[in-house]
Amino acid sequence: MLDATPLLRIYARHRLSQLSRQHPDEVQGRQLLALTRHARETRLGQAHSFDEIRSVEDFQARVPLRRYEDFWTEYWQAAFPVLKGLTWPDQIANLAVTSGTSTGRVKYIPISQQMARSNNRAAVDLLVHHVAHRPQSRVMAGKNFMLGGTTALKDHGSGVVSGDLSGIARLEVPPLLAGFVFPDPELARETDWARKAEAMARASLSEPIRSIASIPSWMLLFFEELAKITGKRRLVDIYPGLELVSHGGVDFGPYREAFAEWMEGSHAELREVYPASEGFIALADEAPGDGLRLFLDNGLFFEFVPVEELGRPDPTRHWIGNAEIGRNYALVLSNNAGLWAYILGDTVRLVSLDPPRIKVTGRISEYLSAFGEHLTPEEIAKALLGAAANAGLQISDYSVGPVFPSRGNASRGRHVYVIEFRGRQPSEAELESFAAEFDYTLILNNDDYDSHRQGDFGMDAPEVIAVAPGTFAEWMRRRGRFGGQNKVPRIINDPEILTSLVGLARESKVAHRR
């Protein structure tokens, strides 16, 4: 097939030059004003006097922070599925269906034509940074594997469809690039993930796969499907031309060792991306530890609210012009599909300002504080992975949630961890030592957790259930969340979801520490 990499290199030189000249605050200011001008005649735009907005300060004074539920009840619910003129002037033909990772509630996120084009530009930027670091790249001499959900979307009538974001993204690939994308349209429509994974694995073996992109957990499941068919456990032996593995959606830490084994001997590079239903937010443009570079000129305007202020009536709203490095912020965005000052749900920390790069630190809803212990996802992940490494164990997936004391029960509240280990499984004694170590690490590094664990005064020691390999995949399958862009929740605050996982965990446990 045609090698389009030389054309990509020409564009990459132009794009990198453009990025090098950007002044972040100026670019973001222009983005905001362009967005508000376009939406000034919408119902929301008129309610907040968009035609009078001349600066970031004007916008922040007029437009309050909102969550999804606010948009749904105030603007979208009564007219659903036709959203034209409510918060965005144009017809919204595509709705990305997303379930809250830790709550399970369904949301419909508008995907305008402008956003679809922005997402495509962001995907090209991923390749731009790849060829910038790989001068000999031939990434466009083959197929780019989009390992995502089905393109069979639900028809709501009135020209509106809904479905998985990755399925919508596959349908929105420009015709000029469609020949460089795998799988083909017919295979992409398959709705059964297990059938689709096997069919894609077999079909991909005869294709020149140059890159692959998905959520880490689903890539690993797909790699196992490849191994069953080929008997090979190295990507270099399966896809010898593979150059790029892009991952996103979840913390990569628990998957790093497994990917290192699959990528042994391969010259492919790992590159992290930060896509969301609400917009393609950032990507790794440098080394893996350097943070993710925000897309400043691609239809998004970013704000940063200190996490500790989110519950206040009038929290401080920073933007690129005055945000601080190192502080934990709730990420807020306005986009070219009709979201305005929208609390995304993710927490981030800026690691540089010029250019702005971030690290994702967790989810607002995923903070574990049922008893006032205030544990962050970052603290939990660091403690678990450190204890596992010291024990010679590899974590492939985990979830944790609170268990409250019941009436008449002498026990206090506690956290219950369900952990799936890869490879060697722990004995009861090893699990006991592992649990004691990560519990102690959390005590040392979090004062609130320490005060609640002192003498088991406020909380009992954590319960840990080690489960057989494949347990999380089975749980996601039972919940109808198997495959595509669905993620295993790290922190579960919803008691029904936690109960369903713990119930299955007790059936498939290999070791238990209570």
N, C-alpha and C positions, 0 to 999 in steps of 0.2 A: 504494500500500500504506500501511498504518498507520504514522504517524511516532511511534515510541516514545521519541524523544529527550527529551520533557518528563519522562517517567517516569525515564529515566536520570539526568536532572539532579537530581531529587528524591533518588534514591539516592546520587548523587555528593556532594551536600551532607552527607548523613549520613556517608558513608564518609570524606570528607576531614576532617570534624570528629573522627571516631574516630582517624584516623591522627595528627592534630595533638596528641592527648592521650597518645599512646603513650610509655612509657618503655622503650627498646629492651631493656635487660637484664631487666626484669621480664617483658616479653612473651615473650622467648625462654626464660626460666626456666620460665614456665608451659607453654609449648609442649612443652618437654622432658619435664616431669613428666606431662603429659597423654598423651604418646606412650608413655612407659614404663608408666604405669598400664594403658593399653589392651593392651599386649603382655606383661604380667607372666606370663601363663600359657603363653606360647609356649615352645618348646624353648630358644630363645636367651634369652628373658627369665628362665627358670628357671636356666639355666646361669650367668647373670650377676646373679642376685638382684635383678631389677628391683623386687620388692616392698619392698626395703630402700633404694631410691634416693630421697633427699629433696632433692638439690641437684645442680648441675652438677658439683661436685667429686666427689660420690659416683659419678655416671655415668662421669666420666673415669677414676676409679680402678678401676672394675669392667669397663668395656667397652673393649677394645683397638681400635686402628685396623684396619680391614680393607679389602681391595680386592675387586673383583668375584670374582676367582678363589677367594678365601677363602670367600665366601658360597656359591659354587657347589659347591665340594668338601666343605665342612663341613655344609651344610644342605640345599641344593636338589637336587643331582644325583641322589641315590638315589631321591627321591620325584617327580622331574619327570615330568609337568607340574603335579602337584597339590602346591601349596605351603602349603596351609592348616595353621596351627598351628605352623609351623616358625620363622619370624621375624616373622610377623604373624598374628593370630588368625583373620582372616576368609579366606574363599575368594578367591583371586586369579584372576579370570576373564580378564584381559588381560595380555599380556606384550609390552612394546615390544622389538622386535628392533633392535639397534644393532651396527654393526661399528666397532671401534676405528678412529678416523680415520687414524692413521698405521700401525696394525698389521694391520687387516683382520679381526681375530678377532671372531667373533659372540658377542654377549651377549644374554641374556634378562632384561630389567629388569621387575620386578613393577609393575603399575599396579592398585592397589586401587580400590574404589569411592570411598573417602575421598579418594584422590589425584585421581581424575577430577573430583570436586567441587572440590577445591582448585585444579586447573588451570582449571576454568571460572570460579571466582571471580577468579583472576589475570587471565584474559582480560577480564572485566568491569572490573577495576581499570585495565586499559589504556585502556578507553573513558572511565572516570572521569577520568583525568588529561588525556585529550584534550579532553573538554568543559570541564574546568576552565580550560584554556588557550584554548579557542575558544568563547566565550559564544554565538556565533551558530550553533554546530554543529547539523547535522541528520543526524548520523552514523547514527542508527537510522531514517532515512526511506528506507533502501535496503538493499542487500545488502552483507554483509561477506565478502570473497573469501578463503577459506582455500586457498591454493595449495600443496597438500601431496601426500602419497603416497596410494596406493590404500586404500580401505576394505575391499577383499577380503582378509580375514585368513586365516591358516592355522589349520585346526582340529586341535588335538592330542588331542581327545577329553576326556572328564571335564569338559566345560563350560569348557575353556580354549582360547583362541585367541591367536595372536601376529601381529605385523605392525609396520608403520611407525607411529611415535608420532603423526605428524600424521593418519594414517588412523584411529587409535584416537580421537584427539581429535575428529575430525569425527563419529564415531559417538556420542560421549558428549555432544554438544551437547544441552542440555535441550530438550524438546519446545516449550516456550514461545518459545524463541529460534530454533528450526530454520528458521522462515520468513524470518529475517533473514540466513541464511547461503547462500553460493554456493560450490561447485556443488551441484546437487541430488544425492540419494543415488545415482541410477543412474549419473550421470557420474562421481561420486566413486569408484565401484567400478572404473573402467577401470584396467587394470594396465600397459598400454603407454604410457610417458610421452609419446612423440612424438604418438601418436594422441590422447591425453588433452589435451595442450597445445593442439593445433589445435581440438579439439571445445570445450574450455573457452573459447578465444579467441572462437570464433564465437558460442557461446551467451551469453557475457558482454556482447556488444555490445548486446543487447536488454534488459539488466538495469541497474537503477540502482545501479551499484557505488559504494559510499561508502568502503570501506577494502579494503586488500589486505595480506596477511601471508605471508611466506615467507623462505627463505634468499636473500641478495642475488643470487648467481650464477644461481639458477633463476628469479628474477623477471626478470632481464635476458634470459635465453633466452625466457621467455614474452613479454616485451615485443617481442622480435624477431618472434615468431609473430604478434602483433597487427599489427606494421608490415607484414608480408607480406600480411595479409588486408585491411588498411584503407589502406595506403599512407601512414599518418601516423606520425610519430615523436615526438609529444608526448602525454603522458597526458591533458593537459587537453582535447585534441581527440578523445580516444577515450572517456575516462570524465570528462565535465565535472563530475560531482558528487563526484569523489574528494576525500576530506578527509584520509585517514590512510594512510601507508605504513609498516608496522611490519616491521622486519628483525631478524634475530638469527642465532646459530649460528656466525658467523665474523667476523673483523675487517672492519669496513666500509671501511677506508681505501682499498684498491685499487678499490672500486666507487663511491666518492663522486662522481668526475667524471662517470661514465656516468649515474648517477642524476640528477645536476644537469641534464644535457641532457634526459633523459626528462621531468623535472619542470618544465622551463622554462615559465613562464606559469601554472603550477598553484598553487592556494592550499593544496594538500595539505601536511601536515607529515610529516616523517620522525620515527619514534620507535623507539628500539632496545629489544629485549626479550632476556631471557636464559632461554629455556626449555631444559630438558634432559629426557631420559627419566626421570631420577630426581626431577624436580620442577621447577616454574616458580619460578626462583630470584630474578629481579629484573627491573626495567624502568626506563626513563628517565622520571622524573617531572618533570624540569626541562629546561633547555637541553641540547643534544647533548653538550657537553663536561663536564657536571657529574656524570657517573657514573650508575650504575644502582642504584636503591633496592631493597634487599633486602626480600623478603616475610617479615616477622617473625612474622605471626600466621596462617599458612596451612599448617600441618602440617609445617613444616620446622624443624629446629634446626641452626644453623651452628656449625662450629668452623674455626679457622684455624691451620695448622701452618707454621712457617717452612720454606720450600722446602729450605734447606740442611740441615735436620734430618731430612728424610724417611727417610734411610737409617739413622738411629740406632735402637737398640732401644727407647728411651723418649723420643720427641721431645716438645717443649713443645706443649701444646694450649691455644690461646687460644680465647675466644669473644667475643661482642659486649661482654661485661662488662669485658674487659681487652685486647682487640686494639688494635694501634697503627696509626695512619694512616701510609701511605707505605711500609710493609714488604711484601715479596712473599711471599704465603702460598699454600700448597696448600689449596684449599677442601675441607672435610670436612662431610658432612651426615648427619643422621638424619631419616627421613621416615615418613609415614603409610602406607607400603606395605611396611615391614619391612627397610629398610636402617638400619644403626646404625654410627655413626662410620665412614662409608663415604668412602674417598678418591675423590673424584669424578674427578680427573684434570686439572681446570682449575687454573690459578694466577690469583690476583686480588690487587689492591692496594686497600685501603680509602682513599677520598678524603674521607670525612666519617663521623662517628660518630652524630650526632643530627640527622636520621635517618641510619642507616648506608647509605652508598653505596659501590659498588665499581667498579673498572675491571678487565676481564678482561685479563690480561697474556699468557696462552698456555696451553699444555698441558704437564703434567709430562713426558709421553713425547715432546714436541716440542722439548725442549731439545736443541740441536745441540752435542754434545760428544764426538764419536767419537775426537778426538785430544787432548782436554783443553782445548778452546777455549771451552767454556761460553757459547755464544751463546744468547740468549733470542729467542723469536719476536718480541717487541717491538723488540729491537735490529735484527733482520734486516728487519722491515717498514719501520722508520723509514729505514734506510739505502737500501733499494730504492726507496721512494717518493720520497725526497729526490733521489736520482740521476736517477730518471725525470723528475721535474719540471724539473730543471736541463737535461735533454736535450730537453725538449719532447715527451716520450713519456708514454703512459698505459698502466699495467699493468692488465690485466683479471684475470689469474690467474697464480699461480706456485707452484712447489714446489721444495724443496731437500733434498738428502741427501748423505751422505758416500760417497766412493769410496775404497776402501782400496788401498794399493799391492799389486801382485801380485809373486810371487817371480820374480826375474830381470828385473824392470822397474825402471829407474833412477828413475822418477818417485816422488814422495812421495804421501801421501794428499791429497785435495782435496775441496772441496764442488762439487757440480754443481747448477746452477740451471736449471730449465726455466721459461721465462717467456713468457706469451702477452700481446702488446701489443694495445691497442685502437686502431683508426684507423691512423695512419701507422706503418709498420714501419721498424725501424732498419736502416741499412746495416752492413756488417761493421765499418767504422771507428767508427760511432756506438756499436755494441755494445761495442767495445773500450774506448772512453772511459767508457761507462756502467758497465761492469764494474770498471774501475780506480777509478772514483769511489766506488762503494758498498763496494768492498774497503778503500779508504783510510779511509772513514768508520767501518767496523767496527774497523779497526786503531786509530783515534784514540779510540774509545769503549769498547773492551773490552781490558783488559790481557792477559788470557789469549790472546785471538785475536792480539793484537800480538806476544806472545812466540813464538807458533807460526808467524807469518808473517814474522818478522824474517829477512831474507836467504833466504826460502823454506826455513828450517831444518827446521821440523816439518811444514809444509803448503805445497803449491803454490798458486799463485793460483787463484781459483775458475774453473771452467768454466761458461760460460753458453750455453745454447741458446735462441734466440728461435724460437718456433714459430708456425705459421699460425693465424689465428683459427679457433676451433672444435676445436682439438686436445684441450684438456682435456675438452670435452664428449664427444668421441669416445672418449677414454681411460676416462672414467667409464662410458660405455655398454658398452665392452668388458669392464669389470670387473663389470657388473651393478649399477652404483651410479648409474644415470642417473635424475635427477628426484627428487621427494619431498624428504626431509630430508637427503639425502646431501651430504657436503661434500668439496671438494677439499682434501686434506691440505697444509698449508703446509710442514711438516718431515717427511720420511720417513726413518725409521731402519730400516725393514724392507727388506733388500736385494732381495727378490723383487719387492716393490711398486715400488721405485725402478727396478729393471731394466726392468720393463714400461713405465714412463713414459718412461724415457730411450730405449728402443728405438723407441717411437712418435715421440718428439721428433726423433730423427735422421732419420726418414722425412719429417717435415713441417717441417723447419727452414727459416727464412727467413734466418737469420744464425747464426754459431757463433763463439764465442770460447773457445779452448783454451789 
